[in-house]
Amino acid sequence: MKIIPADTGGRIRLLAMLGVLLVLGCAYWDQTYFLFSRLPVLYNYLRYSPQEGDILFQSLPHNDLGDAIEGTTHSPYSHCGVVLRNNKNQWVVIEAIFNVHETPLFLWELRGRGGAFDAYRLDSQYASVIPKYKSDLLTFLGRPYDYNYDMTDSSGAYCSSLCYLAFQMATGEPMGKLEKLRDLDWKPYEHFIKAEQNGQLPLDRVMITPASLSRAPQLHEIYHSVL
């Protein structure tokens, strides 16, 4: 009788398991690829410990608008939103994308390019204003996305203006540095900007960008995605 050493038996079992996984992966390639492509998102979702009032920043999948936001600001951030608990005690992100609404935290992270995001938290001296910040954010629910990026028009909001305006309502303070379009690297995106603005180039329009918001003195980074 041939005796198989214990370590050899372990290798045989491991090879057998890998063989089964390979067969299953070939038979169900779409489902297997879907699962493994979501692992970075799940990993980051489990590592990040949210608190209400955290502001999350991400790179959206490539499109003309997102690429213009990232390119004009020389930043990876094309979108942001604020973490809250909803009335079902679930973690959500309130955001302005198409309109102002709440998105479950995991789905918000899943949308980002590569599942990556960065989380910034208000400094401790602002802990007492977070309930007011939350209530002011919720007053924007349902408002349309502001494609004109006009912060003087309260009928709508865009992602970073939502975070900025609600904080200003709650504290009376600005969050981040307001900039004019002319202050940004707009020239490579002139054609796109004119197409979005009915042929106009609003260089004096005042905006708050995700990049500028992330540099606000009230915030500090508490989580950076690991991919």
PASEBA-1860 file (N, C-alpha, C; in nm, 3 decimals):
! residues 227
1> MKIIPADT> 0.086/-0.120/0.000/0.000/0.000/0.000/0.089/0.124/0.000 ~ 0.057/0.218/-0.090/0.133/0.342/-0.098/0.078/0.442/0.002 ~ 0.167/0.497/0.085/0.125/0.595/0.186/0.147/0.735/0.130 ~ 0.040/0.817/0.132/0.048/0.954/0.083/0.075/1.046/0.201 ~ 0.188/1.118/0.202/0.217/1.209/0.313/0.104/1.310/0.331 ~ 0.089/1.357/0.456/-0.022/1.447/0.489/-0.018/1.573/0.404 ~ 0.102/1.630/0.384/0.107/1.754/0.307/0.069/1.731/0.162 ~ 0.103/1.615/0.109/0.063/1.582/-0.028/-0.089/1.569/-0.037
9> GGRIRLLA> -0.150/1.508/0.064/-0.296/1.498/0.065/-0.361/1.634/0.068 ~ -0.302/1.729/0.143/-0.356/1.864/0.147/-0.346/1.931/0.012 ~ -0.234/1.907/-0.057/-0.219/1.967/-0.190/-0.321/1.909/-0.287 ~ -0.348/1.780/-0.274/-0.446/1.716/-0.362/-0.584/1.777/-0.340 ~ -0.620/1.797/-0.212/-0.752/1.856/-0.183/-0.759/1.999/-0.237 ~ -0.649/2.074/-0.222/-0.646/2.212/-0.272/-0.661/2.214/-0.424 ~ -0.587/2.124/-0.493/-0.597/2.118/-0.638/-0.738/2.079/-0.682 ~ -0.799/1.987/-0.606/-0.936/1.945/-0.637/-1.032/2.063/-0.624
17> MLGVLLVL> -1.016/2.142/-0.516/-1.102/2.259/-0.496/-1.082/2.361/-0.607 ~ -0.957/2.386/-0.644/-0.930/2.479/-0.752/-0.990/2.431/-0.883 ~ -0.985/2.298/-0.904/-1.046/2.242/-1.024/-1.195/2.266/-1.027 ~ -1.260/2.247/-0.913/-1.405/2.271/-0.905/-1.436/2.418/-0.933 ~ -1.357/2.508/-0.871/-1.379/2.651/-0.893/-1.358/2.689/-1.038 ~ -1.257/2.626/-1.102/-1.231/2.654/-1.242/-1.347/2.611/-1.329 ~ -1.400/2.492/-1.301/-1.515/2.441/-1.377/-1.636/2.532/-1.358 ~ -1.661/2.570/-1.231/-1.775/2.658/-1.204/-1.755/2.794/-1.269
25> GCAYWDQT> -1.629/2.844/-1.264/-1.601/2.972/-1.326/-1.625/2.970/-1.475 ~ -1.587/2.859/-1.541/-1.610/2.847/-1.685/-1.758/2.833/-1.715 ~ -1.829/2.759/-1.631/-1.971/2.734/-1.656/-2.056/2.858/-1.628 ~ -2.011/2.937/-1.530/-2.089/3.054/-1.491/-2.000/3.178/-1.495 ~ -1.937/3.200/-1.611/-1.838/3.306/-1.621/-1.896/3.443/-1.587 ~ -2.014/3.474/-1.639/-2.070/3.606/-1.616/-2.090/3.632/-1.467 ~ -2.150/3.533/-1.396/-2.175/3.549/-1.254/-2.044/3.555/-1.175 ~ -1.947/3.473/-1.214/-1.818/3.472/-1.144/-1.745/3.604/-1.162
33> YFLFSRLP> -1.743/3.653/-1.285/-1.678/3.782/-1.311/-1.747/3.893/-1.234 ~ -1.881/3.890/-1.232/-1.956/3.993/-1.160/-1.917/3.993/-1.012 ~ -1.909/3.875/-0.952/-1.877/3.863/-0.810/-1.737/3.917/-0.781 ~ -1.637/3.872/-0.857/-1.500/3.912/-0.828/-1.475/4.059/-0.860 ~ -1.548/4.114/-0.958/-1.530/4.256/-0.990/-1.585/4.345/-0.881 ~ -1.674/4.289/-0.796/-1.733/4.367/-0.686/-1.657/4.351/-0.555 ~ -1.558/4.265/-0.550/-1.487/4.242/-0.426/-1.419/4.368/-0.371 ~ -1.355/4.454/-0.456/-1.297/4.577/-0.400/-1.401/4.666/-0.334
41> VLYNYLRY> -1.522/4.672/-0.393/-1.628/4.754/-0.334/-1.668/4.698/-0.198 ~ -1.687/4.568/-0.191/-1.725/4.505/-0.065/-1.615/4.525/0.039 ~ -1.490/4.512/-0.003/-1.377/4.529/0.090/-1.377/4.669/0.149 ~ -1.392/4.771/0.063/-1.393/4.908/0.112/-1.518/4.939/0.193 ~ -1.629/4.881/0.154/-1.755/4.902/0.228/-1.741/4.851/0.371 ~ -1.677/4.736/0.389/-1.661/4.679/0.522/-1.556/4.752/0.605 ~ -1.456/4.809/0.541/-1.349/4.877/0.615/-1.388/5.018/0.660 ~ -1.474/5.083/0.585/-1.513/5.221/0.618/-1.620/5.220/0.726
49> SPQEGDIL> -1.600/5.296/0.833/-1.697/5.308/0.942/-1.766/5.443/0.932 ~ -1.887/5.447/0.877/-1.951/5.576/0.850/-2.001/5.647/0.976 ~ -2.006/5.779/0.966/-2.073/5.863/1.064/-2.158/5.964/0.988 ~ -2.271/6.003/1.047/-2.354/6.103/0.981/-2.274/6.231/0.962 ~ -2.292/6.290/0.846/-2.220/6.412/0.813/-2.093/6.391/0.736 ~ -2.044/6.265/0.726/-1.927/6.239/0.642/-1.958/6.277/0.498 ~ -1.859/6.335/0.431/-1.874/6.366/0.289/-1.786/6.270/0.209 ~ -1.849/6.199/0.115/-1.778/6.100/0.034/-1.753/6.158/-0.105
57> FQSLPHND> -1.635/6.128/-0.159/-1.596/6.174/-0.291/-1.559/6.053/-0.376 ~ -1.596/6.058/-0.504/-1.565/5.947/-0.593/-1.541/5.998/-0.735 ~ -1.484/5.909/-0.817/-1.471/5.932/-0.961/-1.583/5.855/-1.029 ~ -1.668/5.926/-1.099/-1.776/5.859/-1.172/-1.721/5.788/-1.295 ~ -1.794/5.687/-1.347/-1.753/5.626/-1.474/-1.735/5.734/-1.580 ~ -1.641/5.713/-1.670/-1.606/5.817/-1.767/-1.727/5.860/-1.849 ~ -1.751/5.989/-1.852/-1.848/6.051/-1.942/-1.804/6.196/-1.960 ~ -1.866/6.267/-2.054/-1.819/6.401/-2.087/-1.824/6.494/-1.966
65> LGDAIEGT> -1.933/6.488/-1.889/-1.948/6.579/-1.776/-1.848/6.546/-1.665 ~ -1.840/6.418/-1.629/-1.747/6.379/-1.523/-1.603/6.408/-1.560 ~ -1.567/6.380/-1.685/-1.430/6.406/-1.728/-1.399/6.555/-1.728 ~ -1.499/6.638/-1.761/-1.478/6.783/-1.759/-1.459/6.833/-1.616 ~ -1.537/6.780/-1.522/-1.522/6.821/-1.381/-1.384/6.784/-1.330 ~ -1.341/6.661/-1.356/-1.210/6.617/-1.310/-1.097/6.693/-1.381 ~ -1.115/6.715/-1.511/-1.009/6.781/-1.589/-0.994/6.927/-1.554 ~ -1.103/7.000/-1.540/-1.092/7.143/-1.511/-1.038/7.168/-1.371
73> THSPYSHC> -1.056/7.072/-1.280/-1.009/7.090/-1.142/-0.880/7.014/-1.112 ~ -0.830/6.937/-1.210/-0.709/6.856/-1.190/-0.725/6.768/-1.066 ~ -0.836/6.699/-1.060/-0.870/6.620/-0.942/-0.936/6.490/-0.986 ~ -0.925/6.383/-0.906/-0.997/6.260/-0.937/-1.144/6.266/-0.900 ~ -1.186/6.372/-0.833/-1.323/6.378/-0.781/-1.418/6.444/-0.881 ~ -1.517/6.368/-0.924/-1.622/6.424/-1.008/-1.759/6.419/-0.942 ~ -1.766/6.364/-0.820/-1.896/6.355/-0.752/-1.875/6.346/-0.602 ~ -1.976/6.388/-0.527/-1.970/6.380/-0.381/-2.112/6.376/-0.324
81> GVVLRNNK> -2.122/6.336/-0.199/-2.250/6.331/-0.129/-2.225/6.316/0.020 ~ -2.332/6.328/0.099/-2.321/6.327/0.245/-2.386/6.202/0.302 ~ -2.317/6.138/0.395/-2.365/6.016/0.458/-2.467/6.050/0.568 ~ -2.580/5.980/0.566/-2.685/5.996/0.667/-2.743/5.860/0.701 ~ -2.814/5.854/0.813/-2.902/5.740/0.841/-3.043/5.782/0.806 ~ -3.113/5.696/0.730/-3.250/5.731/0.693/-3.348/5.688/0.802 ~ -3.477/5.705/0.775/-3.577/5.673/0.878/-3.592/5.523/0.901 ~ -3.523/5.441/0.823/-3.520/5.297/0.847/-3.388/5.255/0.914
89> NQWVVIEA> -3.312/5.355/0.959/-3.183/5.333/1.025/-3.081/5.268/0.932 ~ -3.092/5.297/0.804/-2.999/5.246/0.704/-2.903/5.357/0.662 ~ -2.779/5.319/0.633/-2.683/5.417/0.584/-2.712/5.449/0.438 ~ -2.726/5.578/0.411/-2.751/5.625/0.275/-2.661/5.745/0.248 ~ -2.652/5.781/0.121/-2.582/5.903/0.080/-2.683/5.994/0.014 ~ -2.698/6.115/0.067/-2.784/6.212/-0.001/-2.698/6.283/-0.105 ~ -2.746/6.287/-0.227/-2.664/6.334/-0.339/-2.752/6.404/-0.441 ~ -2.688/6.487/-0.523/-2.755/6.549/-0.637/-2.696/6.490/-0.763
97> IFNVHETP> -2.772/6.399/-0.822/-2.735/6.342/-0.951/-2.867/6.309/-1.020 ~ -2.899/6.380/-1.126/-3.031/6.383/-1.190/-3.129/6.465/-1.106 ~ -3.139/6.431/-0.978/-3.210/6.515/-0.881/-3.150/6.485/-0.744 ~ -3.203/6.550/-0.641/-3.152/6.525/-0.506/-3.229/6.409/-0.446 ~ -3.158/6.306/-0.407/-3.223/6.187/-0.352/-3.123/6.113/-0.264 ~ -3.173/6.009/-0.197/-3.089/5.924/-0.114/-3.057/5.795/-0.189 ~ -2.933/5.750/-0.176/-2.888/5.625/-0.238/-2.826/5.538/-0.129 ~ -2.862/5.409/-0.121/-2.797/5.322/-0.022/-2.645/5.330/-0.035
105> LFLWELRG> -2.577/5.331/0.077/-2.432/5.353/0.080/-2.358/5.256/-0.010 ~ -2.391/5.126/-0.004/-2.317/5.028/-0.084/-2.337/5.056/-0.233 ~ -2.460/5.090/-0.274/-2.485/5.117/-0.415/-2.413/5.245/-0.459 ~ -2.403/5.341/-0.368/-2.330/5.464/-0.401/-2.183/5.431/-0.426 ~ -2.125/5.351/-0.339/-1.984/5.312/-0.357/-1.967/5.230/-0.484 ~ -2.062/5.142/-0.513/-2.055/5.055/-0.629/-2.050/5.134/-0.759 ~ -2.115/5.250/-0.761/-2.121/5.331/-0.882/-1.986/5.390/-0.919 ~ -1.901/5.415/-0.822/-1.774/5.483/-0.848/-1.681/5.402/-0.935
113> RGGAFDAY> -1.592/5.471/-1.003/-1.497/5.406/-1.092/-1.406/5.314/-1.011 ~ -1.414/5.185/-1.039/-1.336/5.088/-0.966/-1.384/5.065/-0.825 ~ -1.500/5.121/-0.790/-1.552/5.106/-0.653/-1.477/5.191/-0.552 ~ -1.396/5.287/-0.599/-1.313/5.366/-0.508/-1.389/5.489/-0.459 ~ -1.357/5.531/-0.338/-1.410/5.655/-0.281/-1.319/5.698/-0.168 ~ -1.328/5.826/-0.133/-1.259/5.880/-0.017/-1.362/5.943/0.075 ~ -1.342/5.929/0.204/-1.435/5.983/0.304/-1.367/6.092/0.384 ~ -1.438/6.204/0.400/-1.391/6.316/0.480/-1.492/6.341/0.592
121> RLDSQYAS> -1.441/6.378/0.709/-1.528/6.396/0.826/-1.512/6.538/0.880 ~ -1.621/6.593/0.928/-1.617/6.723/0.992/-1.534/6.716/1.120 ~ -1.457/6.820/1.147/-1.379/6.825/1.269/-1.471/6.819/1.390 ~ -1.416/6.777/1.503/-1.498/6.747/1.621/-1.579/6.867/1.670 ~ -1.532/6.990/1.648/-1.606/7.106/1.697/-1.739/7.126/1.625 ~ -1.758/7.051/1.514/-1.884/7.063/1.440/-1.982/6.951/1.473 ~ -1.951/6.867/1.568/-2.038/6.755/1.601/-2.179/6.800/1.639 ~ -2.190/6.912/1.708/-2.321/6.957/1.756/-2.409/7.011/1.643
129> VIPKYKSD> -2.349/7.046/1.527/-2.429/7.102/1.417/-2.474/6.995/1.318 ~ -2.427/6.872/1.335/-2.461/6.768/1.237/-2.612/6.743/1.229 ~ -2.688/6.738/1.340/-2.834/6.721/1.326/-2.897/6.832/1.241 ~ -2.853/6.958/1.260/-2.905/7.068/1.179/-2.859/7.054/1.035 ~ -2.735/7.014/1.015/-2.684/6.991/0.879/-2.769/6.886/0.809 ~ -2.801/6.779/0.880/-2.883/6.673/0.823/-3.022/6.725/0.785 ~ -3.084/6.796/0.875/-3.220/6.844/0.846/-3.220/6.942/0.730 ~ -3.117/7.026/0.719/-3.109/7.119/0.607/-3.082/7.046/0.476
137> LLTFLGRP> -3.001/6.941/0.480/-2.980/6.860/0.359/-3.111/6.801/0.310 ~ -3.192/6.752/0.403/-3.315/6.684/0.365/-3.417/6.779/0.301 ~ -3.403/6.910/0.325/-3.495/7.005/0.261/-3.473/7.012/0.110 ~ -3.357/6.962/0.063/-3.328/6.965/-0.081/-3.384/6.843/-0.154 ~ -3.432/6.743/-0.082/-3.480/6.621/-0.148/-3.583/6.653/-0.255 ~ -3.564/6.591/-0.373/-3.658/6.609/-0.483/-3.626/6.725/-0.575 ~ -3.536/6.813/-0.535/-3.503/6.925/-0.623/-3.423/6.874/-0.743 ~ -3.437/6.936/-0.859/-3.367/6.887/-0.979/-3.219/6.919/-0.975
145> YDYNYDMT> -3.144/6.845/-1.058/-3.002/6.874/-1.074/-2.986/7.007/-1.145 ~ -2.895/7.088/-1.097/-2.872/7.221/-1.152/-2.763/7.214/-1.260 ~ -2.806/7.199/-1.385/-2.711/7.189/-1.495/-2.650/7.325/-1.530 ~ -2.703/7.433/-1.473/-2.644/7.565/-1.496/-2.538/7.599/-1.391 ~ -2.529/7.519/-1.286/-2.430/7.539/-1.180/-2.438/7.682/-1.125 ~ -2.563/7.723/-1.101/-2.592/7.858/-1.052/-2.630/7.850/-0.905 ~ -2.537/7.884/-0.817/-2.560/7.870/-0.674/-2.658/7.973/-0.620 ~ -2.695/8.072/-0.701/-2.794/8.170/-0.657/-2.937/8.122/-0.684
153> DSSGAYCS> -2.950/8.013/-0.756/-3.082/7.958/-0.789/-3.110/7.842/-0.693 ~ -3.197/7.864/-0.595/-3.223/7.764/-0.492/-3.321/7.656/-0.536 ~ -3.368/7.662/-0.660/-3.464/7.562/-0.706/-3.398/7.428/-0.736 ~ -3.267/7.426/-0.752/-3.195/7.303/-0.781/-3.061/7.300/-0.710 ~ -2.987/7.195/-0.735/-2.855/7.181/-0.673/-2.772/7.084/-0.756 ~ -2.641/7.099/-0.750/-2.550/6.997/-0.803/-2.475/6.938/-0.685 ~ -2.394/6.836/-0.709/-2.345/6.754/-0.598/-2.274/6.835/-0.490 ~ -2.174/6.913/-0.529/-2.098/6.986/-0.428/-2.173/7.108/-0.375
161> SLCYLAFQ> -2.262/7.167/-0.455/-2.341/7.280/-0.403/-2.440/7.232/-0.297 ~ -2.491/7.110/-0.309/-2.580/7.054/-0.208/-2.508/7.048/-0.073 ~ -2.386/6.994/-0.072/-2.308/6.984/0.052/-2.277/7.122/0.107 ~ -2.238/7.213/0.019/-2.196/7.347/0.058/-2.313/7.428/0.113 ~ -2.424/7.434/0.039/-2.536/7.520/0.077/-2.601/7.474/0.206 ~ -2.617/7.343/0.224/-2.678/7.293/0.347/-2.588/7.323/0.467 ~ -2.456/7.312/0.449/-2.365/7.344/0.559/-2.371/7.493/0.592 ~ -2.380/7.575/0.490/-2.390/7.719/0.512/-2.520/7.754/0.584
169> MATGEPMG> -2.628/7.684/0.550/-2.755/7.705/0.619/-2.744/7.665/0.766 ~ -2.672/7.558/0.793/-2.662/7.505/0.929/-2.567/7.586/1.018 ~ -2.463/7.643/0.958/-2.357/7.705/1.038/-2.334/7.853/1.009 ~ -2.378/7.899/0.892/-2.344/8.034/0.849/-2.204/8.045/0.791 ~ -2.134/7.931/0.781/-1.997/7.930/0.730/-1.990/7.875/0.588 ~ -1.897/7.924/0.508/-1.869/7.858/0.380/-1.789/7.731/0.404 ~ -1.799/7.637/0.314/-1.720/7.513/0.321/-1.645/7.499/0.190 ~ -1.517/7.522/0.193/-1.439/7.520/0.070/-1.436/7.658/0.006
177> KLEKLRDL> -1.351/7.673/-0.091/-1.330/7.802/-0.159/-1.414/7.809/-0.286 ~ -1.497/7.913/-0.297/-1.573/7.935/-0.419/-1.478/7.980/-0.529 ~ -1.503/7.932/-0.651/-1.418/7.966/-0.764/-1.503/8.004/-0.883 ~ -1.447/8.085/-0.970/-1.511/8.114/-1.097/-1.459/8.016/-1.201 ~ -1.540/7.993/-1.303/-1.498/7.902/-1.410/-1.365/7.946/-1.468 ~ -1.343/8.077/-1.479/-1.218/8.127/-1.537/-1.097/8.089/-1.452 ~ -1.119/8.056/-1.322/-1.008/8.015/-1.235/-0.964/7.871/-1.261 ~ -1.046/7.796/-1.333/-1.020/7.654/-1.355/-0.957/7.633/-1.493
185> DWKPYEHF> -0.915/7.510/-1.520/-0.852/7.478/-1.648/-0.961/7.443/-1.750 ~ -1.037/7.546/-1.789/-1.156/7.525/-1.870/-1.127/7.510/-2.019 ~ -1.013/7.562/-2.066/-0.988/7.572/-2.209/-1.001/7.438/-2.283 ~ -0.945/7.326/-2.232/-0.960/7.200/-2.307/-1.104/7.152/-2.318 ~ -1.193/7.208/-2.237/-1.332/7.162/-2.234/-1.428/7.270/-2.284 ~ -1.373/7.368/-2.355/-1.454/7.480/-2.402/-1.571/7.435/-2.487 ~ -1.547/7.344/-2.580/-1.654/7.299/-2.669/-1.766/7.233/-2.589 ~ -1.729/7.146/-2.494/-1.831/7.079/-2.413/-1.909/7.179/-2.328
193> IKAEQNGQ> -1.838/7.274/-2.266/-1.905/7.372/-2.181/-2.005/7.454/-2.262 ~ -1.965/7.498/-2.380/-2.055/7.577/-2.466/-2.175/7.493/-2.507 ~ -2.154/7.366/-2.537/-2.265/7.280/-2.576/-2.365/7.264/-2.461 ~ -2.315/7.259/-2.339/-2.403/7.244/-2.222/-2.470/7.375/-2.183 ~ -2.411/7.486/-2.221/-2.459/7.618/-2.177/-2.515/7.700/-2.294 ~ -2.575/7.633/-2.390/-2.641/7.699/-2.502/-2.549/7.797/-2.575 ~ -2.426/7.754/-2.596/-2.332/7.834/-2.671/-2.258/7.939/-2.589 ~ -2.292/7.951/-2.461/-2.228/8.051/-2.376/-2.105/7.993/-2.307
201> LPLDRVMI> -2.016/8.081/-2.266/-1.898/8.041/-2.189/-1.897/8.128/-2.062 ~ -1.966/8.081/-1.957/-1.987/8.164/-1.837/-1.865/8.168/-1.745 ~ -1.761/8.236/-1.788/-1.634/8.235/-1.716/-1.644/8.300/-1.578 ~ -1.743/8.386/-1.557/-1.756/8.453/-1.427/-1.854/8.383/-1.334 ~ -1.902/8.267/-1.375/-1.996/8.193/-1.288/-1.921/8.140/-1.167 ~ -1.978/8.165/-1.049/-1.917/8.122/-0.923/-1.966/7.983/-0.888 ~ -1.873/7.893/-0.854/-1.907/7.753/-0.827/-1.829/7.701/-0.707 ~ -1.878/7.590/-0.653/-1.800/7.511/-0.558/-1.779/7.375/-0.622
209> TPASLSRA> -1.657/7.335/-0.641/-1.626/7.207/-0.706/-1.602/7.099/-0.601 ~ -1.618/6.972/-0.638/-1.583/6.865/-0.544/-1.439/6.877/-0.493 ~ -1.346/6.915/-0.582/-1.206/6.927/-0.541/-1.189/7.035/-0.435 ~ -1.251/7.150/-0.455/-1.241/7.259/-0.358/-1.308/7.220/-0.227 ~ -1.420/7.154/-0.235/-1.491/7.110/-0.114/-1.404/7.016/-0.032 ~ -1.331/6.927/-0.098/-1.246/6.831/-0.026/-1.133/6.899/0.049 ~ -1.099/7.022/0.008/-0.991/7.096/0.075/-1.043/7.191/0.183 ~ -1.172/7.183/0.214/-1.231/7.272/0.315/-1.162/7.254/0.450
217> PQLHEIYH> -1.134/7.361/0.521/-1.064/7.349/0.649/-1.147/7.278/0.757 ~ -1.278/7.269/0.738/-1.362/7.200/0.837/-1.353/7.048/0.826 ~ -1.290/6.999/0.720/-1.290/6.855/0.692/-1.150/6.795/0.706 ~ -1.146/6.667/0.738/-1.021/6.592/0.735/-1.051/6.453/0.680 ~ -0.957/6.400/0.603/-0.977/6.268/0.542/-0.967/6.160/0.647 ~ -1.066/6.069/0.648/-1.064/5.961/0.746/-1.062/5.822/0.679 ~ -1.083/5.819/0.546/-1.076/5.690/0.477/-1.036/5.713/0.332 ~ -0.941/5.632/0.286/-0.899/5.633/0.147/-0.909/5.491/0.094
225> SVL> -0.977/5.473/-0.017/-1.000/5.338/-0.069/-0.870/5.267/-0.102 ~ -0.870/5.138/-0.077/-0.759/5.051/-0.115/-0.810/4.960/-0.224 ~ -0.746/4.966/-0.340/-0.791/4.886/-0.454/-0.693/4.771/-0.481
END
